Amino acid sequence: MSTAYEVTSEEEAAGRSHLRSFDRGAVREFVDRHIVPFADMYDRLGRIPDELLDRIAEAGLWAPFLSAEVGGAGLDMVTLGRVHEEVGRGCSSVRSLLTVHTMLAWAVQRWGSPAQRERWLPEVAAGRTLGAFCLSEPGAGSDAAGIVTTAVDHRGGWRLNGTKTWVTGGQRAELFLVFARTATSIGAFLVPRSTSGVSVQPIDDMLGTRASMLAEITFRDVLLDADALLGPSGFTAGMVLTGTLDLGRYSVAAGSVGIIQACLDACAAYTATRTVGGTQLRHLPLIQAKISDMVTDVRAARMLVEEAGRLKDAGDADTIMATWVAKYFASTAAARHAGEAVQVHGAGGCSPRHPVARLYRDSKVMEIIEGSNEIQRLTIAAAAYQGRAA
Ligand SMILES: Cc1cc2nc3c(=O)[nH]c(=O)nc-3n(C[C@H](O)[C@H](O)[C@H](O)COP(=O)(O)OP(=O)(O)OC[C@H]3O[C@@H](n4cnc5c(N)ncnc54)[C@H](O)[C@@H]3O)c2cc1C
């Protein structure tokens, strides 16, 4: 029988695994085959092996929303959200790498000059060059306006100085999207890792998304050509920041739906077999209550993400608020249900024996990245008062 995700015997022999389509079934098969069985091992290793990064490239999953001209598949945002949900169901560290790569690829597609697009888009579409997103600094996280990294004019180009931290994929990425202060605004710069003056310090042993290869990156008198700047000179990076963070938030929201689904799958399987005092857990009302809440919230969170995706596809600016809401709802629900999933598994849930321990740790990260819960609530509440007298 033919499946959505087919691997021919020649491809199998060559270790290749092309996706025939990006529908949910095809991506699910890819994730179940190449990610789910290994996610706990990646978590323990603290890294994603190159072998999987290459498989993702072969499957065309790094940036499938890019146009076919540059090697993408022209995927719409609703479908991209489903892809990131499925990957997030398998492993939040892998999904995190996809998220930051997506943010960089999208920024180049949206704001890159023809030369920048020609130089980088085929590379990032193929996954030959992996991207990372460098905004946070030791002294500036939620307050992005507080960044102190500078890019000053230097002989027709730029001299970059500063430190970026918590950079997902920073240990592995070859191209960094770096936000820095210029004389007139905040600029977004494309900085290849190989540039002189760039140094990468791994950050390991995080609570969650432990395999996402975080790094602190220092830029010391890094000299860049004029065309390292994304968008015309003097153009405020506010647009780039808003656009890329919105997309990152969308991806994290989708990944959080994946975490809820993974919690539900794990709990349904476990409670169907585990007996306590001669009764299967599935027959206990308090356990059923937890499962029913997971079923309800995963559907609600998925619908919110799909709504945000539809608005993106329609070019409707309301997608920004829809994405805030989706990310807030999905990430808090993921953290709540991951806690309950550990509870349902008892002591085993606190051990490496079940993936719920990893889901629990990963879910906490979702409440902090791409706009913490507190910032999300401030933004959502502010929108509720828009147009009313102060
Ligand atoms: C695993 C992981 C991966 C990451 N990857 C990246 C990456 O790839 N690139 C990148 O640039 N950054 C990355 N980050 C950083 C992330 O974006 C920041 O952690 C986040 O923006 C919060 O900033 P902060 O940690 O400095 O916390 P702070 O900004 O110092 O906030 C501390 C606490 O105060 C709360 N707070 C802040 N302001 C307010 C307010 N006005 N009202 C109420 N409460 C408030 C926050 O919600 C938070 O709970 C990553 C972080 C993690 C944990």
The ligand as an SDF file (V2000), in Angstrom:
LIG
                    3D

 53 58  0  0  0  0  0  0  0  0999 V2000
   15.6420   27.6160   25.4660 C   0  0  0  0  0  0  0  0  0  0  0  0
   15.6810   29.0600   25.0650 C   0  0  0  0  0  0  0  0  0  0  0  0
   15.9660   29.3900   23.7430 C   0  0  0  0  0  0  0  0  0  0  0  0
   16.0750   30.7290   23.3590 C   0  0  0  0  0  0  0  0  0  0  0  0
   16.4230   31.0420   22.0700 N   0  0  0  0  0  0  0  0  0  0  0  0
   16.6260   32.3270   21.7130 C   0  0  0  0  0  0  0  0  0  0  0  0
   17.0940   32.6700   20.4030 C   0  0  0  0  0  0  0  0  0  0  0  0
   17.2660   31.8020   19.5390 O   0  0  0  0  0  0  0  0  0  0  0  0
   17.3620   33.9710   20.1380 N   0  0  0  0  0  0  0  0  0  0  0  0
   17.1710   34.9690   21.0470 C   0  0  0  0  0  0  0  0  0  0  0  0
   17.4120   36.1300   20.7120 O   0  0  0  0  0  0  0  0  0  0  0  0
   16.7250   34.6840   22.3020 N   0  0  0  0  0  0  0  0  0  0  0  0
   16.4490   33.4010   22.6600 C   0  0  0  0  0  0  0  0  0  0  0  0
   15.9960   33.0890   23.9270 N   0  0  0  0  0  0  0  0  0  0  0  0
   15.8080   34.1600   24.8880 C   0  0  0  0  0  0  0  0  0  0  0  0
   14.3480   34.4970   25.1170 C   0  0  0  0  0  0  0  0  0  0  0  0
   13.8290   35.1750   24.0170 O   0  0  0  0  0  0  0  0  0  0  0  0
   14.2820   35.3290   26.3990 C   0  0  0  0  0  0  0  0  0  0  0  0
   14.5970   34.4550   27.4590 O   0  0  0  0  0  0  0  0  0  0  0  0
   12.9510   35.9760   26.6380 C   0  0  0  0  0  0  0  0  0  0  0  0
   12.7480   37.0150   25.7130 O   0  0  0  0  0  0  0  0  0  0  0  0
   12.8410   36.5390   28.0520 C   0  0  0  0  0  0  0  0  0  0  0  0
   13.9570   37.3610   28.3180 O   0  0  0  0  0  0  0  0  0  0  0  0
   14.8370   37.1310   29.6350 P   0  0  0  0  0  0  0  0  0  0  0  0
   15.1470   35.6890   29.7690 O   0  0  0  0  0  0  0  0  0  0  0  0
   15.9700   38.0820   29.5870 O   0  0  0  0  0  0  0  0  0  0  0  0
   13.8910   37.5000   30.8220 O   0  0  0  0  0  0  0  0  0  0  0  0
   13.5570   39.0260   31.3800 P   0  0  0  0  0  0  0  0  0  0  0  0
   13.2500   39.8780   30.2340 O   0  0  0  0  0  0  0  0  0  0  0  0
   14.7260   39.3930   32.2520 O   0  0  0  0  0  0  0  0  0  0  0  0
   12.3070   38.7210   32.2170 O   0  0  0  0  0  0  0  0  0  0  0  0
   12.3460   38.0430   33.4730 C   0  0  0  0  0  0  0  0  0  0  0  0
   10.9250   37.8200   33.9590 C   0  0  0  0  0  0  0  0  0  0  0  0
   10.2540   39.0850   34.0940 O   0  0  0  0  0  0  0  0  0  0  0  0
    9.0620   39.0700   33.3250 C   0  0  0  0  0  0  0  0  0  0  0  0
    8.8250   40.4200   32.7900 N   0  0  0  0  0  0  0  0  0  0  0  0
    9.6120   41.1190   31.9430 C   0  0  0  0  0  0  0  0  0  0  0  0
    9.0330   42.2900   31.6280 N   0  0  0  0  0  0  0  0  0  0  0  0
    7.8480   42.3300   32.3030 C   0  0  0  0  0  0  0  0  0  0  0  0
    6.7900   43.2820   32.3920 C   0  0  0  0  0  0  0  0  0  0  0  0
    6.8400   44.4310   31.7450 N   0  0  0  0  0  0  0  0  0  0  0  0
    5.7450   42.9770   33.1930 N   0  0  0  0  0  0  0  0  0  0  0  0
    5.6830   41.7980   33.8630 C   0  0  0  0  0  0  0  0  0  0  0  0
    6.6520   40.8700   33.8070 N   0  0  0  0  0  0  0  0  0  0  0  0
    7.7250   41.1270   33.0420 C   0  0  0  0  0  0  0  0  0  0  0  0
    9.2990   38.0830   32.2150 C   0  0  0  0  0  0  0  0  0  0  0  0
    8.0970   37.5870   31.6900 O   0  0  0  0  0  0  0  0  0  0  0  0
   10.0860   37.0120   32.9410 C   0  0  0  0  0  0  0  0  0  0  0  0
    9.1850   36.1710   33.6210 O   0  0  0  0  0  0  0  0  0  0  0  0
   15.8450   31.7580   24.3170 C   0  0  0  0  0  0  0  0  0  0  0  0
   15.5060   31.4180   25.6390 C   0  0  0  0  0  0  0  0  0  0  0  0
   15.4210   30.0940   26.0080 C   0  0  0  0  0  0  0  0  0  0  0  0
   15.0750   29.7570   27.4340 C   0  0  0  0  0  0  0  0  0  0  0  0
  1  2  1  0
  2  3  1  0
  2 52  2  0
  3  4  2  0
  4  5  1  0
  4 50  1  0
  5  6  2  0
  6  7  1  0
  6 13  1  0
  7  8  2  0
  7  9  1  0
  9 10  1  0
 10 11  2  0
 10 12  1  0
 12 13  2  0
 13 14  1  0
 14 15  1  0
 14 50  1  0
 15 16  1  0
 16 17  1  0
 16 18  1  0
 18 19  1  0
 18 20  1  0
 20 21  1  0
 20 22  1  0
 22 23  1  0
 23 24  1  0
 24 25  2  0
 24 26  1  0
 24 27  1  0
 27 28  1  0
 28 29  2  0
 28 30  1  0
 28 31  1  0
 31 32  1  0
 32 33  1  0
 33 34  1  0
 33 48  1  0
 34 35  1  0
 35 36  1  0
 35 46  1  0
 36 37  1  0
 36 45  1  0
 37 38  2  0
 38 39  1  0
 39 40  1  0
 39 45  2  0
 40 41  1  0
 40 42  2  0
 42 43  1  0
 43 44  2  0
 44 45  1  0
 46 47  1  0
 46 48  1  0
 48 49  1  0
 50 51  2  0
 51 52  1  0
 52 53  1  0
M  END
$$$$
